[in-house]
Amino acid sequence: MLTTSQAAELAGIPKEQFRSAMSKERKSGKEFHAPRELWLDARTPLWDEEKVLAWAKARKKRKKRKKDAG
């Protein structure tokens, strides 16, 4: 489980950008949070490390494809 700062660092983006990206992902039905019962404090979300890492890798591939196509 990761804090928001740790998850953003893992993804290689600023914390605010990570929060915004995760908000967009939630709106499209994807969830990257760790199960709420595992959070130490209900006010502090924790993120599933495997899901965040997979998302970050997919994001980098998408960006690379756009760059190569441009």
N, C-alpha and C positions, 0 to 999 in steps of 0.2 A: 504494500500500500504506500502511496506517495501523497505528500502534501501538494497543494497547488504549485508552490514554488519549485518543488522537486520535479513534478510532472512537466512543468514548463521548461525547466532546464534539460530534462531528458529529451523533450521534443525539439529543443534548440531554438525556442522562441521566447520573447518576453512574457511575463506572467499575465499582463493585461490581454495580450494577443491570444494566449492560450485560453483564458476565460471566455473570450469572445468566440473563439473557434468551438469550444465545447458547448457553448450555448446554442450555436447554430446546429451542431451535431444532434443535441437533444431535441431540437425542434423538428429535425428530420427523423426522429425515432431511435437514434443511436445513443447508448448510455455507456459512459466510461468510468463512472464512479464505482468505487468498491461498495459492497453491500453496506447499507446504513447501520446495520447492527454491529459492524466492525469499527465504525468511527469512534474515536475516543471521546469526542465532543460533538453533539448534534449540530453545532454551529460551524464546525470546521470539516468541510468535505475532504474525503480521502479518495484517491484515484487508483484504479486497478492498473498496476504497472504493465502487465502484459498487453492490455487493451490500448493503453496510451502509446506504448512502444510500437505496436502494430500500426496504429493510426499515424504516428510520426513517420514511419518508414513509407507508408502508402502516400503520405503527403509529399515527401521528398521525391518519390517517383513521379507523382503528378506534376510537380514543379519542374522536374527535369524534362519531362515530355513536352511541357509547354515551352520551355526554353529551347529545346531542340527543334520544335516545330516553327518557332518564331524566327 
